[in-house]
Amino acid sequence: MSPLQDELQQRRPFRSLEEEAALNLARTMSLLEDQSVAFLRDHGLTPSQYNVLRILRGAGDEGLGRNEIGERMISRAPDITRLLDRMEAAGLVHRQRSTTDRRCVPTVITEKGRALVDALDKPNADMQHAHFGHLTAGQLHTLIETLTQIRERITSAVAAD
């Protein structure tokens, strides 16, 4: 019996190694996400809001348009406009219509938003170290490469459809 079978209290073997791998990945992601959600909730943020703050911090003073933010999100948010509305109401971001192109409404991070995301860098790094610090550099590189290959396969299959 595999460790995942024990954890899930599953008596039957998995149908395939692919199924076991997929379920292992899903279970691990669920545990990581649960801790991340709790961590961010303690700071008044959702994972999507935190992702937007990190994206906008990296974008610089020009900010980004709604679609550009959506394309860079780790998990696709179905309604970026409402997400940005809530973040603007909380004073974390600011939207300002472009003076050169009235159709463009870039979103920029505010000082409050920057201070919050900056303050979370160290505790977030500590949490990631707690999750992955026991792995060797070689194991981490292998994990990164493997996950990259899986994503590339999925995105190329979607593009082919």
N, CA, C and O of each residue as an XYZ file, in Angstrom:
644
protein
N       0.855     -1.191      0.000
C       0.000      0.000      0.000
C       0.890      1.240      0.000
O       1.857      1.321      0.758
N       0.555      2.204     -0.856
C       1.360      3.425     -0.963
C       1.007      4.398      0.162
O      -0.065      4.302      0.759
N       1.910      5.333      0.448
C       1.602      6.334      1.483
C       0.303      7.104      1.189
O      -0.450      7.414      2.112
N       0.040      7.409     -0.076
C      -1.185      8.131     -0.417
C      -2.415      7.263     -0.166
O      -3.435      7.756      0.316
N      -2.326      5.988     -0.488
C      -3.451      5.090     -0.209
C      -3.752      5.080      1.289
O      -4.915      5.135      1.688
N      -2.705      5.010      2.122
C      -2.898      5.059      3.576
C      -3.548      6.378      3.990
O      -4.500      6.396      4.771
N      -3.016      7.489      3.450
C      -3.519      8.812      3.814
C      -4.987      8.971      3.446
O      -5.763      9.557      4.200
N      -5.362      8.449      2.285
C      -6.739      8.567      1.809
C      -7.618      7.413      2.277
O      -8.816      7.373      2.000
N      -7.002      6.480      2.990
C      -7.699      5.281      3.475
C      -8.355      4.532      2.320
O      -9.498      4.082      2.401
N      -7.589      4.418      1.249
C      -8.063      3.737      0.056
C      -7.559      2.301      0.081
O      -6.360      2.060      0.218
N      -8.455      1.374     -0.050
C      -8.108     -0.045      0.025
C      -7.651     -0.604     -1.319
O      -6.755     -1.447     -1.362
N      -8.240     -0.155     -2.388
C      -7.884     -0.665     -3.714
C      -6.639      0.032     -4.235
O      -6.392      1.191     -3.901
N      -5.860     -0.653     -5.042
C      -4.706      0.021     -5.661
C      -5.191      1.049     -6.691
O      -6.313      0.969     -7.190
N      -4.335      1.995     -6.987
C      -4.664      2.976     -8.023
C      -4.695      2.277     -9.373
O      -4.039      1.253     -9.562
N      -5.449      2.822    -10.302
C      -5.594      2.204    -11.628
C      -4.295      2.243    -12.419
O      -4.037      1.372    -13.250
N      -3.472      3.270    -12.153
C      -2.222      3.422    -12.890
C      -1.271      4.296    -12.089
O      -1.675      4.963    -11.136
N      -0.010      4.284    -12.482
C       0.963      5.186    -11.864
C       0.592      6.640    -12.161
O       0.796      7.518    -11.322
N       0.045      6.895    -13.359
C      -0.367      8.258    -13.708
C      -1.454      8.750    -12.762
O      -1.422      9.896    -12.313
N      -2.422      7.878    -12.457
C      -3.478      8.268    -11.529
C      -2.899      8.550    -10.150
O      -3.261      9.539     -9.514
N      -2.011      7.693     -9.690
C      -1.406      7.898     -8.374
C      -0.603      9.198     -8.342
O      -0.643      9.937     -7.358
N       0.129      9.471     -9.430
C       0.901     10.711     -9.505
C      -0.025     11.926     -9.488
O       0.225     12.893     -8.770
N      -1.095     11.870    -10.284
C      -2.041     12.992    -10.344
C      -2.693     13.232     -8.986
O      -2.837     14.378     -8.560
N      -3.085     12.164     -8.308
C      -3.718     12.315     -6.995
C      -2.720     12.792     -5.945
O      -3.074     13.570     -5.059
N      -1.476     12.330     -6.039
C      -0.437     12.823     -5.135
C      -0.240     14.321     -5.317
O      -0.145     15.069     -4.344
N      -0.181     14.747     -6.564
C      -0.001     16.168     -6.857
C      -1.190     16.977     -6.338
O      -1.007     18.022     -5.714
N      -2.402     16.497     -6.596
C      -3.608     17.202     -6.144
C      -3.667     17.282     -4.621
O      -4.002     18.328     -4.064
N      -3.343     16.183     -3.950
C      -3.382     16.160     -2.479
C      -2.339     17.112     -1.895
O      -2.616     17.852     -0.951
N      -1.143     17.082     -2.467
C      -0.071     17.961     -1.991
C      -0.440     19.418     -2.218
O      -0.256     20.254     -1.334
N      -0.962     19.724     -3.404
C      -1.362     21.099     -3.705
C      -2.462     21.564     -2.763
O      -2.466     22.720     -2.338
N      -3.387     20.684     -2.435
C      -4.464     21.032     -1.517
C      -3.903     21.402     -0.135
O      -4.337     22.381      0.472
N      -2.957     20.630      0.348
C      -2.352     20.919      1.658
C      -1.576     22.234      1.624
O      -1.673     23.039      2.549
N      -0.807     22.450      0.558
C      -0.069     23.708      0.423
C      -1.022     24.895      0.341
O      -0.801     25.928      0.973
N      -2.078     24.736     -0.440
C      -3.050     25.817     -0.618
C      -3.776     26.128      0.690
O      -3.998     27.297      1.008
N      -4.146     25.099      1.450
C      -4.819     25.325      2.730
C      -3.965     26.183      3.656
O      -4.473     27.103      4.296
N      -2.668     25.884      3.731
C      -1.788     26.672      4.602
C      -1.609     28.089      4.059
O      -1.580     29.049      4.828
N      -1.488     28.221      2.745
C      -1.327     29.539      2.138
C      -2.566     30.396      2.352
O      -2.456     31.579      2.673
N      -3.744     29.806      2.176
C      -5.006     30.536      2.380
C      -5.100     31.026      3.827
O      -5.471     32.173      4.073
N      -4.767     30.166      4.773
C      -4.823     30.551      6.186
C      -3.819     31.660      6.491
O      -4.144     32.617      7.195
N      -2.611     31.536      5.967
C      -1.570     32.551      6.159
C      -2.033     33.905      5.621
O      -1.916     34.921      6.308
N      -2.555     33.920      4.402
C      -2.979     35.182      3.790
C      -4.225     35.744      4.467
O      -4.357     36.960      4.610
N      -5.138     34.871      4.884
C      -6.346     35.328      5.577
C      -5.965     36.099      6.835
O      -6.599     37.101      7.167
N      -4.929     35.634      7.534
C      -4.466     36.336      8.731
C      -4.001     37.758      8.429
O      -3.925     38.597      9.326
N      -3.691     38.023      7.160
C      -3.238     39.352      6.739
C      -4.295     40.074      5.904
O      -4.008     41.092      5.274
N      -5.523     39.539      5.902
C      -6.636     40.190      5.225
C      -6.637     40.055      3.714
O      -7.253     40.865      3.021
N      -5.954     39.038      3.192
C      -5.874     38.856      1.747
C      -6.346     37.480      1.319
O      -6.326     36.527      2.098
N      -6.767     37.395      0.077
C      -7.011     36.107     -0.562
C      -5.765     35.783     -1.403
O      -4.964     36.674     -1.686
N      -5.603     34.532     -1.796
C      -4.470     34.213     -2.682
C      -4.487     35.030     -3.977
O      -3.430     35.438     -4.459
N      -5.656     35.269     -4.537
C      -5.733     36.062     -5.774
C      -5.287     37.503     -5.532
O      -4.577     38.078     -6.357
N      -5.692     38.082     -4.422
C      -5.282     39.451     -4.109
C      -3.767     39.535     -3.905
O      -3.120     40.469     -4.377
N      -3.221     38.565     -3.210
C      -1.774     38.530     -2.993
C      -1.051     38.401     -4.327
O      -0.045     39.072     -4.561
N      -1.560     37.546     -5.196
C      -0.970     37.364     -6.517
C      -0.984     38.685     -7.295
O       0.012     39.041     -7.923
N      -2.099     39.407     -7.257
C      -2.190     40.700     -7.949
C      -1.179     41.687     -7.377
O      -0.517     42.398     -8.133
N      -1.051     41.742     -6.063
C      -0.085     42.663     -5.451
C       1.335     42.338     -5.894
O       2.113     43.245     -6.190
N       1.681     41.062     -5.943
C       3.022     40.663     -6.388
C       3.234     41.024     -7.862
O       4.306     41.498     -8.239
N       2.224     40.802     -8.683
C       2.304     41.133    -10.107
C       2.505     42.636    -10.291
O       3.364     43.063    -11.061
N       1.707     43.432     -9.581
C       1.791     44.889     -9.744
C       3.077     45.459     -9.150
O       3.614     46.438     -9.667
N       3.568     44.865     -8.088
C       4.853     45.314     -7.541
C       5.941     45.122     -8.595
O       6.797     45.987     -8.779
N       5.902     43.992     -9.280
C       6.888     43.714    -10.317
C       6.704     44.540    -11.575
O       7.649     44.717    -12.343
N       5.508     45.046    -11.796
C       5.215     45.812    -13.016
C       5.790     47.224    -12.976
O       5.981     47.843    -14.022
N       6.064     47.730    -11.797
C       6.610     49.082    -11.690
C       5.544     50.160    -11.688
O       4.355     49.886    -11.524
N       5.994     51.383    -11.873
C       5.122     52.557    -11.747
C       4.067     52.672    -12.834
O       3.051     53.338    -12.636
N       4.288     52.035    -13.983
C       3.314     52.124    -15.077
C       2.088     51.256    -14.821
O       1.019     51.502    -15.380
N       2.245     50.244    -13.977
C       1.137     49.344    -13.711
C       0.829     48.462    -14.917
O       1.606     48.386    -15.868
N      -0.308     47.810    -14.854
C      -0.737     46.902    -15.919
C      -2.228     47.021    -16.133
O      -2.972     47.388    -15.224
N      -2.653     46.711    -17.329
C      -4.071     46.644    -17.627
C      -4.683     45.376    -17.053
O      -3.977     44.426    -16.717
N      -5.990     45.377    -16.947
C      -6.744     44.245    -16.386
C      -6.406     42.932    -17.080
O      -6.178     41.921    -16.415
N      -6.370     42.937    -18.411
C      -6.087     41.698    -19.151
C      -4.673     41.205    -18.912
O      -4.439     40.001    -18.800
N      -3.728     42.136    -18.833
C      -2.339     41.753    -18.567
C      -2.209     41.124    -17.182
O      -1.468     40.157    -17.005
N      -2.918     41.665    -16.211
C      -2.900     41.083    -14.871
C      -3.470     39.669    -14.934
O      -2.881     38.734    -14.393
N      -4.610     39.516    -15.591
C      -5.253     38.207    -15.707
C      -4.356     37.167    -16.337
O      -4.347     36.014    -15.903
N      -3.595     37.554    -17.361
C      -2.696     36.621    -18.041
C      -1.548     36.165    -17.151
O      -1.006     35.076    -17.343
N      -1.175     36.993    -16.178
C      -0.030     36.680    -15.314
C      -0.424     35.956    -14.024
O       0.443     35.515    -13.269
N      -1.714     35.835    -13.776
C      -2.174     35.202    -12.534
C      -1.758     33.734    -12.491
O      -1.756     33.057    -13.519
N      -1.410     33.252    -11.321
C      -1.066     31.841    -11.144
C      -2.320     30.996    -11.316
O      -2.327     30.032    -12.082
N      -3.372     31.358    -10.606
C      -4.682     30.722    -10.779
C      -5.580     31.751    -11.442
O      -5.719     32.873    -10.953
N      -6.169     31.381    -12.520
C      -7.016     32.312    -13.258
C      -8.227     32.721    -12.421
O      -8.981     31.876    -11.937
N      -8.396     34.024    -12.263
C      -9.560     34.553    -11.553
C     -10.629     34.857    -12.597
O     -10.340     35.522    -13.593
N     -11.855     34.385    -12.390
C     -12.883     34.562    -13.411
C     -13.304     36.016    -13.616
O     -13.706     36.384    -14.720
N     -13.224     36.836    -12.594
C     -13.678     38.217    -12.726
C     -12.625     39.165    -12.160
O     -12.703     39.588    -11.006
N     -11.653     39.485    -12.985
C     -10.561     40.366    -12.575
C     -11.094     41.745    -12.195
O     -10.604     42.365    -11.251
N     -12.090     42.221    -12.925
C     -12.623     43.558    -12.655
C     -13.137     43.658    -11.225
O     -12.814     44.615    -10.521
N     -13.926     42.696    -10.789
C     -14.449     42.740     -9.410
C     -13.340     42.593     -8.384
O     -13.354     43.251     -7.343
N     -12.375     41.724     -8.682
C     -11.225     41.560     -7.793
C     -10.507     42.895     -7.618
O     -10.182     43.287     -6.498
N     -10.259     43.592     -8.729
C      -9.592     44.894     -8.658
C     -10.475     45.941     -7.981
O      -9.964     46.817     -7.284
N     -11.799     45.862     -8.178
C     -12.722     46.773     -7.480
C     -12.551     46.637     -5.968
O     -12.425     47.634     -5.257
N     -12.549     45.393     -5.485
C     -12.409     45.150     -4.034
C     -11.050     45.638     -3.523
O     -10.953     46.218     -2.442
N     -10.019     45.398     -4.307
C      -8.679     45.815     -3.894
C      -8.544     47.333     -3.907
O      -7.852     47.905     -3.065
N      -9.202     47.983     -4.860
C      -9.168     49.446     -4.904
C      -9.936     50.016     -3.709
O      -9.499     50.992     -3.099
N     -11.073     49.414     -3.378
C     -11.852     49.873     -2.218
C     -11.054     49.722     -0.921
O     -11.225     50.504      0.014
N     -10.186     48.716     -0.872
C      -9.347     48.489      0.311
C      -8.094     49.361      0.304
O      -7.316     49.339      1.257
N      -7.898     50.128     -0.765
C      -6.745     51.020     -0.843
C      -5.445     50.332     -1.231
O      -4.368     50.889     -1.019
N      -5.527     49.126     -1.796
C      -4.320     48.366     -2.144
C      -3.826     48.657     -3.559
O      -2.635     48.541     -3.844
N      -4.747     49.034     -4.438
C      -4.401     49.363     -5.819
C      -5.165     50.610     -6.220
O      -6.118     51.027     -5.561
N      -4.719     51.189     -7.320
C      -5.386     52.377     -7.866
C      -5.435     52.220     -9.378
O      -4.449     51.834    -10.005
N      -6.594     52.523     -9.957
C      -6.743     52.484    -11.418
C      -6.865     53.907    -11.924
O      -7.567     54.743    -11.354
N      -6.153     54.152    -13.018
C      -6.149     55.503    -13.567
C      -6.172     55.412    -15.085
O      -5.325     54.756    -15.692
N      -7.142     56.073    -15.684
C      -7.258     56.052    -17.141
C      -6.034     56.719    -17.763
O      -5.598     57.781    -17.317
N      -5.491     56.089    -18.789
C      -4.320     56.603    -19.488
C      -4.658     57.937    -20.160
O      -5.756     58.121    -20.685
N      -3.712     58.845    -20.134
C      -3.923     60.142    -20.797
C      -3.651     60.029    -22.291
O      -4.139     60.848    -23.070
N      -2.875     59.022    -22.702
C      -2.565     58.863    -24.124
C      -3.540     57.936    -24.838
O      -3.748     58.072    -26.044
N      -4.146     56.989    -24.107
C      -5.104     56.054    -24.703
C      -6.246     55.865    -23.715
O      -6.116     55.119    -22.745
N      -7.358     56.537    -23.960
C      -8.485     56.543    -23.020
C      -9.062     55.143    -22.784
O      -9.727     54.915    -21.774
N      -8.814     54.207    -23.703
C      -9.304     52.837    -23.524
C      -8.489     52.071    -22.484
O      -8.958     51.071    -21.939
N      -7.290     52.530    -22.214
C      -6.373     51.837    -21.299
C      -6.547     52.377    -19.883
O      -6.484     53.584    -19.648
N      -6.767     51.459    -18.951
C      -6.934     51.833    -17.544
C      -5.957     51.003    -16.713
O      -6.334     49.978    -16.144
N      -4.695     51.450    -16.644
C      -3.726     50.662    -15.887
C      -4.025     50.667    -14.390
O      -4.530     51.640    -13.831
N      -3.691     49.540    -13.767
C      -3.812     49.401    -12.315
C      -2.408     49.439    -11.742
O      -1.511     48.748    -12.225
N      -2.225     50.245    -10.714
C      -0.925     50.344    -10.042
C      -1.106     50.009     -8.566
O      -2.181     50.196     -7.996
N      -0.059     49.524     -7.980
C      -0.075     49.212     -6.548
C       0.082     50.512     -5.772
O       0.873     51.373     -6.155
N      -0.659     50.657     -4.693
C      -0.539     51.840     -3.837
C       0.568     51.610     -2.812
O       1.097     50.506     -2.691
N       0.902     52.646     -2.091
C       1.901     52.503     -1.016
C       1.415     51.504      0.033
O       2.199     50.710      0.554
N       0.118     51.548      0.339
C      -0.443     50.596      1.302
C      -0.296     49.163      0.782
O       0.090     48.263      1.527
N      -0.605     48.962     -0.491
C      -0.477     47.636     -1.085
C       0.966     47.164     -1.109
O       1.259     46.007     -0.806
N       1.869     48.074     -1.473
C       3.296     47.727     -1.512
C       3.813     47.393     -0.113
O       4.558     46.429      0.059
N       3.426     48.175      0.871
C       3.872     47.907      2.241
C       3.384     46.535      2.705
O       4.117     45.804      3.372
N       2.158     46.190      2.354
C       1.601     44.901      2.763
C       2.339     43.746      2.089
O       2.756     42.801      2.759
N       2.500     43.817      0.773
C       3.161     42.716      0.064
C       4.633     42.625      0.484
O       5.172     41.524      0.595
N       5.277     43.751      0.714
C       6.667     43.733      1.178
C       6.774     43.085      2.557
O       7.703     42.323      2.823
N       5.818     43.394      3.426
C       5.840     42.836      4.784
C       5.622     41.323      4.780
O       6.029     40.635      5.715
N       4.985     40.808      3.736
C       4.714     39.374      3.655
C       5.857     38.570      3.029
O       5.839     37.340      3.070
N       6.846     39.252      2.452
C       7.938     38.535      1.781
C       8.655     37.559      2.712
O       8.813     36.387      2.371
N       9.080     38.016      3.853
C       9.847     37.162      4.774
C       8.997     36.037      5.338
O       9.426     34.884      5.282
N       7.816     36.308      5.877
C       7.020     35.190      6.387
C       6.618     34.194      5.296
O       6.515     32.997      5.562
N       6.394     34.677      4.081
C       6.065     33.778      2.982
C       7.274     32.912      2.630
O       7.131     31.713      2.394
N       8.453     33.512      2.593
C       9.679     32.748      2.325
C       9.907     31.709      3.415
O      10.333     30.589      3.133
N       9.623     32.081      4.654
C       9.763     31.129      5.767
C       8.808     29.948      5.602
O       9.179     28.803      5.858
N       7.574     30.233      5.173
C       6.597     29.171      4.964
C       7.048     28.255      3.825
O       6.947     27.033      3.932
N       7.541     28.840      2.744
C       8.029     28.023      1.629
C       9.220     27.173      2.051
O       9.349     26.023      1.629
N      10.082     27.735      2.879
C      11.224     26.964      3.386
C      10.740     25.807      4.259
O      11.292     24.708      4.207
N       9.708     26.061      5.059
C       9.153     24.989      5.895
C       8.587     23.867      5.034
O       8.677     22.696      5.403
N       8.011     24.212      3.903
C       7.425     23.210      3.009
C       8.478     22.468      2.186
O       8.358     21.260      1.978
N       9.502     23.172      1.718
C      10.428     22.598      0.747
C      11.880     22.536      1.210
O      12.720     21.959      0.520
N      12.186     23.113      2.356
C      13.572     23.207      2.818
C      14.240     21.876      3.107
O      15.468     21.803      3.142
N      13.470     20.833      3.313
C      14.050     19.514      3.597
C      14.534     18.815      2.331
O      15.224     17.800      2.416
N      14.184     19.341      1.162
C      14.604     18.758     -0.109
C      15.967     19.308     -0.500
O      16.299     20.451     -0.184
N      16.750     18.493     -1.186
C      18.044     18.961     -1.679
C      17.820     19.859     -2.888
O      16.737     19.893     -3.472
N      18.874     20.586     -3.247
C      18.781     21.429     -4.442
C      18.481     20.571     -5.666
O      17.699     20.976     -6.525
N      19.084     19.406     -5.755
C      18.827     18.503     -6.879
C      17.381     18.051     -6.926
O      16.780     17.993     -7.999
N      16.818     17.729     -5.765
C      15.409     17.321     -5.712
C      14.497     18.469     -6.125
O      13.514     18.258     -6.836
N      14.813     19.672     -5.687
C      14.007     20.832     -6.057
C      14.086     21.091     -7.560
O      13.070     21.382     -8.191
N      15.289     20.986     -8.139
C      15.423     21.177     -9.590
C      14.632     20.116    -10.344
O      13.979     20.421    -11.342
N      14.688     18.880     -9.877
C      13.934     17.808    -10.529
C      12.436     18.065    -10.438
O      11.707     17.878    -11.412
N      11.981     18.494     -9.266
C      10.563     18.811     -9.083
C      10.146     19.931    -10.031
O       9.117     19.830    -10.699
N      10.930     20.981    -10.089
C      10.623     22.118    -10.963
C      10.582     21.675    -12.418
O       9.656     22.028    -13.149
N      11.567     20.913    -12.840
C      11.620     20.445    -14.229
C      10.430     19.547    -14.551
O       9.831     19.667    -15.620
N      10.088     18.653    -13.636
C       8.970     17.736    -13.857
C       7.658     18.496    -13.970
O       6.869     18.243    -14.880
N       7.425     19.412    -13.064
C       6.187     20.193    -13.110
C       6.128     21.061    -14.363
O       5.058     21.236    -14.945
N       7.258     21.598    -14.777
C       7.314     22.387    -16.007
C       6.937     21.533    -17.209
O       6.174     21.973    -18.068
N       7.463     20.318    -17.275
C       7.136     19.415    -18.384
C       5.646     19.095    -18.415
O       5.045     19.041    -19.488
N       5.053     18.883    -17.254
C       3.620     18.583    -17.192
C       2.815     19.781    -17.698
O       1.899     19.618    -18.504
N       3.154     20.990    -17.223
C       2.436     22.197    -17.670
C       2.595     22.424    -19.161
O       1.635     22.775    -19.847
N       3.812     22.224    -19.666
C       4.039     22.416    -21.107
C       3.202     21.438    -21.921
O       2.661     21.806    -22.963
N       3.092     20.212    -21.462
C       2.298     19.209    -22.160
C       0.811     19.596    -22.170
O       0.120     19.463    -23.180
N       0.351     20.075    -21.018
C      -1.050     20.474    -20.908
C      -1.332     21.685    -21.800
O      -2.324     21.694    -22.529
N      -0.478     22.701    -21.751
C      -0.731     23.900    -22.539
C      -0.593     23.633    -24.027
O      -1.306     24.243    -24.824
N       0.309     22.735    -24.426
C       0.420     22.437    -25.861
C      -0.782     21.627    -26.331
O      -1.218     21.780    -27.472
N      -1.324     20.770    -25.471
C      -2.526     20.003    -25.836
C      -3.724     20.933    -25.958
O      -4.546     20.764    -26.858
N      -3.834     21.911    -25.066
C      -4.946     22.861    -25.116
C      -4.828     23.722    -26.367
O      -5.828     23.996    -27.029
N      -3.608     24.151    -26.694
C      -3.396     24.981    -27.876
C      -3.716     24.225    -29.158
O      -4.149     24.822    -30.143
N      -3.501     22.902    -29.145
C      -3.762     22.087    -30.334
C      -5.262     21.875    -30.569
O      -5.681     21.594    -31.692
N      -6.060     22.008    -29.520
C      -7.525     21.803    -29.660
C      -8.204     22.904    -30.390
O      -9.420     22.862    -30.577
